[in-house]
Amino acid sequence: NVSIGPSLFRSAGSGIQAPLDENLTPLDCLLTLLTTDIIDSLVENINLYAVEKIKKNIPLRKRSTLSEWQPTTREICFHFLSVVIAMGITPKHDIKDYWSTMNHKFTPWFEVMFPRTKLLLIYQSMLHASEPNAQSQAKTEPFVKNLVAKFQSAFYPYENFLFHAKQYNAAKPHKYHIKTFGLWDSITGYVYNLLIYFGAKTAYNPMLDPTSTHAVKVFLTLLHGVASYHHLFADRLYISLPLIQFLLSRKLNYTETVNKNRKGLPQQLKQQPTIFGTPRWLVNNEQNILCVSWRDKNPKNLASY
């Protein structure tokens, strides 16, 4: 028999922290995150980088799109962001397809909102959201940190967190892909923290032990400012004994899918259920591990600490 005690988490401080009420519009809510200082900083750096890029390419080629550059303003930046948000809602194969006049691709709203060349110019400059001579992560990291700080001040998550890593860059070999670690509230899907991985240059929490494992460094950075008794859910890539010990020391619970041969798990886990939909519960009392194994299309294993 497996007995699970009550949760010690207290949700009194969870939810919206920003001064919002039912009379505000969705745009008002968005502007609590994209505040004028965030937008003005973005506009300033977009313009600085574009000017620097033009200087490096003088004389401009006859067909260079840089010859059409005009300084970006706060209003233009909001128009640009609205188009980018709409692109996420209306996915297409290529960014230029949003301005295609072919019948099966034609979406006139994008042309009305923003000329294609103008958007691409801002888009290419926006990827450098810092002072013109910044290199590597310094191009974007300060802006991302400021934006995440706005997210954290506007909302505090409920009991359950989801942890996820995303890595993709189709133009480069796998080892050079950009990797981002995220922590978000499981009820609302609200992103509470982000960490962009830059290898040895990654800006982990400065308070951590430099000898810590990669997994502990990632979690310690993402969990900065998070109270005790939250429950984290993740996939099987990050479980390790040092990570479990770290999370338990912070009074945080952790659940994830695991491989059956993972060290420290009950040996009986290797004996997979043979009947479809039949679960089996296993406990390792020495390490406070609860496991459940069941058979779907393939055997599934879940471990909770």
C-alpha positions, 0 to 999 in steps of 0.5 A, a space after each residue: 500500500 502506498 500512502 501519500 500525505 497532504 501537500 504542504 504548499 500554501 497558495 495564498 501568495 500565488 496568482 496575479 501580482 500586477 494591479 489588474 482588474 476585470 475592467 482592463 483589456 487584454 492589451 492592458 494586461 500585455 502592457 504590464 509586461 511590455 512596459 515603456 522602459 522595456 519597449 524604449 530600451 528595445 527601440 534604442 538598441 534596434 536603432 543603434 545596431 541598424 546604424 552601426 550595420 549601415 556604417 559597416 556596409 557603406 557604400 551600400 549596394 544598389 539593392 541593399 535593403 539597408 538603404 530603406 532603413 528608417 529609425 524605429 519608434 515606440 509605435 512602430 515597435 508595437 506594430 512590429 510585435 503585434 505582427 510577430 505575435 500574429 505569426 505565432 498564431 498563424 504559422 507559415 512555412 517561411 516568413 516571406 509567405 506572410 506577404 505572398 499574393 498567391 491565393 493559397 497563402 494570401 493573408 492581407 492583414 500582414 501587408 496592411 500592418 507592416 511592409 515586408 522589407 521594413 519588418 525584416 529590417 527590424 527583425 534582423 536588428 532586433 536579434 541584437 537587443 544590446 549595445 552595438 559592440 556586444 558579443 555572444 550572449 551579451 547581445 540578447 541576455 540583458 534584454 531577456 533578463 529584464 523581460 523575465 523580471 517583469 514576468 516574475 513581478 506580475 505573477 507568482 505560480 501555483 503549486 505545480 511547475 513544469 520544467 522543459 528544455 527546447 533546442 533547435 537551429 536547423 542550420 547548424 549541427 546538433 551540438 551548436 543548437 541554441 538551448 533554452 530552459 524554461 520554468 512555467 506554471 502548470 495551471 496557466 502555462 505562464 512562463 516564470 523563468 528562462 535560462 538561455 544556455 551558452 555553454 561555459 559562458 552561461 549566466 548561472 545563479 552566482 550563488 551556486 557552488 561552481 562544482 555543482 552538476 549541470 542539472 543542479 546549476 540549471 535548476 538553482 538558477 531557474 528556482 531563484 526566488 521560488 518558495 518551498 513545497 512546490 512540485 516540479 515535473 520534468 522529462 527523463 533527461 535531468 534526473 540525478 542523485 545530486 539534483 534530487 538531494 538538492 531539491 529535497 534540501 530546498 523542500 521541493 518535490 520532483 516527478 519525472 519519467 525515467 528509464 527503468 535501469 536508472 541508478 537508485 530506482 527499485 530493481 523491480 522496476 525492470 520487470 515491466 507490466 505485461 497487461 495493457 493499462 495495468 499500473 504497478 507501484 514501487 517504493 524505495 524508502 531509503 531514498 524516498 522514491 515512489 515509482 509507478 510503472 504501467 503499459 501503454 503502447 510502450 512501457 512507461 515509468 514515473 518516479 516521484 521524490 
